[in-house]
Amino acid sequence: MCAYANNQHELGTDIGADPRQSSFSKAMELSKGMLLILDDAATPFCRIWCLFEGSMYADQGMALYLDIATVHHSEPYVITEGLLKEETRLEAVMPGWGVRDKHRREQGFPLELLEHGYVIDVTQGQASRDEDRVHILNSIAGLPVEMLDNAVAASHPSYGSVNGVLRSTYAEAALPITSGGGDTALTHLWPAMAADAGRMTLVVDLLGSPITNVGVLQFAEVVLRKLMGLRHLTLIFEGCNCVSDVSALGVSLGNLTQLGHLHMGFTGCTALSDVSALGVSLGNLTQLRHLHMGFTGCTALSDVSALGVSLGNLTQLGHLHMGFAGCTALSDGSALLVSLGNLTQLGHLHMPFDACTALSDVSALGVSLGNLTQMRHLHMGFTGCTALSDVSALGVSLCHLTQLQHLFMGFTGCTALSDVSALEVSLVYLTQLQRCQMQL
């Protein structure tokens, strides 16, 4: 940034006493993103002008994209915020595959470099000219221009705020290459992730991590309990086969009462059998507008009644996705299905129960659906539900959803199902439908 933003022949003109009036700072204000290039010593984490750039990133509420690059053993590595073009195209065609490619691409990044960012401290920033250090630290502290030459305070809330944002940001960037180390490696990361107490958005992707119940407990107690102001939270435990107990998550989640968006994925967590604590905590999250909970392939999960009890309290929900495809031990979803009737603001509902071979009764869903008159998009999948024999209640309720624009219902492979006439009759009333797909 310095080489291109500042006139290298007249640095005194472009870099005055006020760092925020420098060409460097003005260029930052026009930027859409930052590229942090780390050498073998992670030097940018201890240089004052680089830390000033970081403070501007913090001031903008992390609105800038942040990519981190280095060269290790003569090979380039880049941790990107988001997917590359090819990964984006792959993700659009095969959901989940683009994200997996991103994970693989970043694995060779040397973790020890990012770990320097966990303890970053702007007050320890070094400068070729001490006056630059003084001006920058006083600028970060919010002093007016005429006071930028004052002696630097030993501490200031703004220093702590910037440190917190940067530590948390670098910890989140390091998560994909740390998670493979399981509980031990993650122990060092969680405190840094929790350093930004004012954080409002958090993504924790532990795809395929060998994290255990101990690691989940550490995350819940060290991170979630400190980030009480979160509005958007994404937790991905997909393929975490060593996780069987998520009660600690439930306890901590219940305190995040300002959450508006919550995404929790447990796809392929084959040891997970009890989600009652999650269910209890959901009842406190009355500000939720978007909720996604995926339990696809959780073959040991048999009881979701606690989720149902709390779900009925979330009356502000507009989007709901709860996936139980492949939960072969799940036989009774009545409590969950009954609770849907309270969610009268729902516009989008996606609930796949495909391959839930023990599920035989969905009459409770029929009763609830009739109340969801604001529904625009409805996706219900029962493919391979071999015990399901009666869907007449669904048909009766569908005729009340007169605002529906998109409807999908799948019953392929429901060998015990012989009569779907009630569903066919209800379609006559859905005059707003733009797209309808019924797989029988």
Helices and strands as residue ranges (DSSP letters): H 2-5, H 11-14, G 19-21, H 23-30, E 33-38, G 43-46, H 48-59, E 65-72, E 75-79, H 85-93, H 97-106, H 111-115, G 116-119, G 122-124, H 130-140, G 145-147, H 157-178, G 179-181, H 182-193, E 201-205, H 213-219, I 220-224, E 232-236, H 247-253, E 261-265, H 276-282, E 290-294, H 305-311, E 319-323, H 334-339, G 340-342, E 348-352, H 363-369, E 377-381, H 392-398, E 406-410, H 421-426, G 427-429, E 435-439
